Amino acid sequence: MRFDGIEKTGEDSGFITVDIVARRLHVSRRTIYEWVSQRRIPFYKIGGTLVRFRPDEIEIWTKEKSRPIKEFGAKKLLESEVL
């Protein structure tokens, strides 16, 4: 059973599919499968074939992997320079 993209399986909390992770991360399904094969992203194999993800683990993973945007040569203008 699915609810907002999360599969409910018995007492389990919930898993999301490759499609959902790909959409959330703005990458292709192929990229997600490559990351799985390289073990770069946290995942679970259900029944030995189905690849699934826990939403909370993906959120933590994305925060750990994100880098702050640096200001390259940004110059702060004084109000008098703008007017």
C-alpha positions in Angstrom: 0.0 0.0 0.0 1.2 3.5 -0.8 0.5 6.7 1.0 2.0 9.9 -0.5 4.8 7.8 -2.1 5.6 5.9 1.1 5.0 2.2 1.1 3.6 0.8 4.3 4.6 -2.8 4.9 3.1 -4.3 8.1 4.8 -2.9 11.2 7.5 -1.2 9.1 7.6 2.6 9.2 7.9 3.2 5.4 10.0 3.1 2.4 10.2 5.2 -0.8 10.9 4.1 -4.3 13.8 4.9 -6.7 11.4 7.1 -8.7 10.5 9.2 -5.6 14.1 9.6 -4.6 15.1 10.6 -8.1 12.4 13.2 -8.3 13.3 14.6 -4.8 17.0 14.8 -5.7 16.4 16.1 -9.3 18.4 13.3 -10.8 17.6 10.4 -13.1 16.6 6.9 -12.0 19.8 5.7 -13.6 21.8 7.9 -11.3 20.1 6.5 -8.3 20.8 3.0 -9.4 24.4 3.9 -10.0 24.7 5.4 -6.5 23.1 2.2 -5.1 25.6 -0.1 -7.0 28.5 2.1 -5.7 26.9 2.1 -2.2 27.0 5.9 -2.2 23.4 6.3 -0.9 21.7 4.5 2.0 19.3 1.8 0.6 17.5 -1.4 1.4 16.9 -4.5 -0.8 13.6 -6.1 -0.2 13.2 -9.7 -1.3 16.7 -9.5 -2.8 15.6 -7.4 -5.7 13.5 -4.4 -4.8 15.5 -1.3 -4.0 13.9 1.0 -1.4 14.9 3.9 0.8 13.9 5.4 4.1 12.9 9.0 3.8 14.6 10.1 7.0 17.9 8.5 5.9 17.7 10.2 2.5 17.1 13.5 4.2 20.1 13.1 6.5 22.2 11.9 3.6 21.4 14.9 1.4 22.2 17.3 4.3 25.6 15.5 4.9 26.4 15.7 1.1 25.3 19.2 0.5 27.9 22.0 0.4 27.3 25.7 1.1 27.4 28.0 -1.9 30.5 30.2 -1.7 30.4 33.8 -2.6 33.0 34.2 -5.4 34.2 37.8 -5.6 30.9 39.1 -4.4 31.1 42.8 -3.6 28.8 44.4 -1.1 27.5 47.7 -2.4 26.9 50.7 -0.2 23.4 52.2 -0.3 24.9 55.4 -1.6 26.5 53.5 -4.6 23.1 52.1 -5.6 21.2 55.4 -5.4 
